[in-house]
Amino acid sequence: MIPDADPLPIAIVGCGPGAPEYLTAAGQDAIRSAAVLVGSAQLLALHAAAGQARVVFGSDVAETLAQIERHRRRHAVAVLVSGDPGLCSLARPVLRRFGRASCRVIPGVSAVQAAFAAVGVDWLDAAIVDAHHALPEADIEALSDRQKIAVLGGHREALAWIVRLGARLGDAYTPVVCEDLTLPGERVRILAPGSSVQGPLASRTIVLFLGKELLT
Ligand SMILES: C[S@@+](CC[C@H](N)C(=O)[O-])C[C@H]1O[C@@H](n2cnc3c(N)ncnc32)[C@H](O)[C@@H]1O
């Protein structure tokens, strides 16, 4: 019996915040060289070419990992994630399951970078809070001494948490609501310091709370 060849490394590609021009050339190369693409329906629609097999990632991580396992023995696989793989993405379970040596991570432009770029503020000392799938575990009190806070706020329930955070921070902070960054419907709203963030928000939303001196 001929033993299986070593599987190719799995490319984990950060596809940027949405607009195709924010996908890096390295990311494009990795996507082009793959026979099987794994990702959300949205990312696959945007980046898959004819002839590439597609594995749609919904929310069943275990099933998606099993599909990657099946394909990687015979095909080059690329896992597409939005933004940068290092921030709340499928990269973590893929790396945990297959190991770093079996993966190649290609960085992307994060929506957090895009949000700070939209207001021209650096993010060296920013606190980043994930409220994408669930309510954040972050302690509102502990955040109140940070001058730059970015909340990934796609989840509907996150809005109530964002409102509470805003109320605690008060008028020393300017809320900035960044929806659908880089996409045709992009909306960046700089609210008056201390004002409450009103919904509904796009499912792709980052809310920044910035010490108000940062925007003067
Ligand atoms: C699963 S996380 C993925 C984050 C991604 N890995 C990154 O680095 O941007 C999804 C969250 O990212 C944010 N997001 C992604 N794309 C966005 C966009 N174009 N505009 C605003 N926020 C976005 C939203 O907070 C959304 O709930």
PDBQT file of the ligand as one rigid body, heavy atoms in Angstrom, charges set to zero:
ROOT
HETATM    1  C1  LIG A 301     -15.895  37.300  13.722  1.00  0.00    +0.000 C 
HETATM    2  S1  LIG A 301     -15.345  38.936  13.982  1.00  0.00    +0.000 S 
HETATM    3  C2  LIG A 301     -14.032  38.925  12.857  1.00  0.00    +0.000 C 
HETATM    4  C3  LIG A 301     -13.029  40.028  13.052  1.00  0.00    +0.000 C 
HETATM    5  C4  LIG A 301     -11.961  39.991  11.992  1.00  0.00    +0.000 C 
HETATM    6  N1  LIG A 301     -11.106  38.834  12.148  1.00  0.00    +0.000 N 
HETATM    7  C5  LIG A 301     -11.117  41.252  11.932  1.00  0.00    +0.000 C 
HETATM    8  O1  LIG A 301      -9.905  41.192  12.171  1.00  0.00    +0.000 OA
HETATM    9  O2  LIG A 301     -11.679  42.294  11.611  1.00  0.00    +0.000 OA
HETATM   10  C6  LIG A 301     -16.574  39.868  13.160  1.00  0.00    +0.000 C 
HETATM   11  C7  LIG A 301     -16.703  41.273  13.719  1.00  0.00    +0.000 C 
HETATM   12  O3  LIG A 301     -15.721  42.108  13.087  1.00  0.00    +0.000 OA
HETATM   13  C8  LIG A 301     -16.270  43.395  12.894  1.00  0.00    +0.000 C 
HETATM   14  N2  LIG A 301     -16.250  43.688  11.454  1.00  0.00    +0.000 N 
HETATM   15  C9  LIG A 301     -15.889  42.853  10.460  1.00  0.00    +0.000 A 
HETATM   16  N3  LIG A 301     -15.946  43.490   9.268  1.00  0.00    +0.000 NA
HETATM   17  C10 LIG A 301     -16.358  44.739   9.527  1.00  0.00    +0.000 A 
HETATM   18  C11 LIG A 301     -16.615  45.884   8.721  1.00  0.00    +0.000 A 
HETATM   19  N4  LIG A 301     -16.448  45.850   7.386  1.00  0.00    +0.000 N 
HETATM   20  N5  LIG A 301     -17.033  47.024   9.316  1.00  0.00    +0.000 NA
HETATM   21  C12 LIG A 301     -17.199  47.088  10.658  1.00  0.00    +0.000 A 
HETATM   22  N6  LIG A 301     -16.960  46.039  11.480  1.00  0.00    +0.000 NA
HETATM   23  C13 LIG A 301     -16.556  44.879  10.930  1.00  0.00    +0.000 A 
HETATM   24  C14 LIG A 301     -17.671  43.411  13.464  1.00  0.00    +0.000 C 
HETATM   25  O4  LIG A 301     -17.599  43.850  14.800  1.00  0.00    +0.000 OA
HETATM   26  C15 LIG A 301     -18.019  41.933  13.412  1.00  0.00    +0.000 C 
HETATM   27  O5  LIG A 301     -18.980  41.633  14.400  1.00  0.00    +0.000 OA
ENDROOT
TORSDOF 0
